[in-house]
């Protein structure tokens, strides 16, 4: 009786152990995103493509919110200051 590792050596996938691990991780990630998109499309009544976009963007930007929030606050503060000074210079 052969074990799976012996069979894989006989058949030969052409991939190293690290490459096989990477392929498995990528497949799991794609399934995770796809399942998330499916759930989003059903729950939010979106098309699958829109839900897929939302899922990908949500996963890619995890951990970026504090930086984005800081930049947004700075930008809004600059814009408010500019609007305020423009209004004070030219009333009416």
C-alpha positions as CSV (number, residue, x, y, z in Angstrom):
1,X,0.0,0.0,0.0
2,X,1.4,3.3,-1.1
3,X,1.1,6.5,0.9
4,X,0.2,9.8,-0.8
5,X,3.8,11.2,-0.6
6,X,5.2,8.1,-2.4
7,X,2.5,8.4,-5.1
8,X,3.3,12.1,-5.5
9,X,7.0,11.2,-6.0
10,X,6.1,8.6,-8.6
11,X,3.7,10.8,-10.5
12,X,5.8,14.0,-10.1
13,X,4.0,17.2,-10.0
14,X,7.0,19.3,-11.0
15,X,6.6,21.6,-8.0
16,X,8.7,21.9,-4.9
17,X,7.2,21.7,-1.5
18,X,7.2,25.5,-1.1
19,X,5.6,26.0,-4.5
20,X,2.8,23.5,-3.7
21,X,2.2,25.3,-0.4
22,X,2.0,28.6,-2.2
23,X,-0.5,27.1,-4.7
24,X,-2.7,25.8,-1.9
25,X,-2.5,29.1,0.0
26,X,-3.5,31.0,-3.2
27,X,-6.4,28.6,-3.9
28,X,-7.7,29.0,-0.3
29,X,-7.4,32.8,-0.5
30,X,-9.4,32.8,-3.8
31,X,-12.0,30.5,-2.3
32,X,-12.3,32.8,0.7
33,X,-12.7,35.9,-1.4
34,X,-15.2,34.1,-3.7
35,X,-17.3,32.8,-0.8
36,X,-17.2,36.3,0.8
37,X,-18.4,37.8,-2.5
38,X,-21.2,35.3,-2.7
39,X,-22.4,36.1,0.8
40,X,-22.1,39.8,0.2
41,X,-24.0,39.6,-3.1
42,X,-26.9,37.7,-1.4
43,X,-27.0,39.8,1.8
44,X,-26.6,43.2,0.1
45,X,-28.4,42.4,-3.1
46,X,-25.4,43.3,-5.2
47,X,-24.3,41.7,-8.5
48,X,-21.5,39.1,-7.9
49,X,-18.9,41.4,-9.7
50,X,-19.7,44.3,-7.4
51,X,-19.6,42.0,-4.3
52,X,-16.3,40.6,-5.6
53,X,-14.9,44.1,-5.9
54,X,-16.1,45.0,-2.4
55,X,-14.6,41.8,-1.0
56,X,-11.2,42.3,-2.6
57,X,-11.0,46.0,-1.7
58,X,-12.0,45.1,1.9
59,X,-9.3,42.5,2.2
60,X,-6.6,44.6,0.6
61,X,-7.1,47.6,2.8
62,X,-7.2,45.9,6.2
63,X,-4.8,47.8,8.4
64,X,-4.9,50.9,6.2
65,X,-7.8,52.6,7.9
66,X,-5.8,54.5,10.6
67,X,-3.5,56.0,8.0
68,X,-6.3,56.8,5.6
69,X,-8.3,58.4,8.5
70,X,-5.2,60.6,9.4
71,X,-4.7,61.7,5.8
72,X,-8.4,62.4,5.4
73,X,-8.6,64.5,8.6
74,X,-5.5,66.5,7.4
75,X,-6.9,67.0,4.0
76,X,-10.3,68.1,5.3
77,X,-8.7,70.5,7.8
78,X,-6.7,72.1,5.0
79,X,-9.8,72.4,2.8
80,X,-11.9,73.9,5.6
81,X,-9.1,76.4,6.4
82,X,-8.8,77.3,2.7
83,X,-12.6,77.8,2.4
84,X,-12.7,79.7,5.6
85,X,-9.9,82.1,4.6
86,X,-11.3,82.5,1.1
87,X,-14.7,83.4,2.6
88,X,-13.2,85.9,5.0
89,X,-11.3,87.7,2.3
90,X,-14.2,87.9,-0.1
91,X,-17.4,88.1,1.9
92,X,-20.7,87.7,0.0
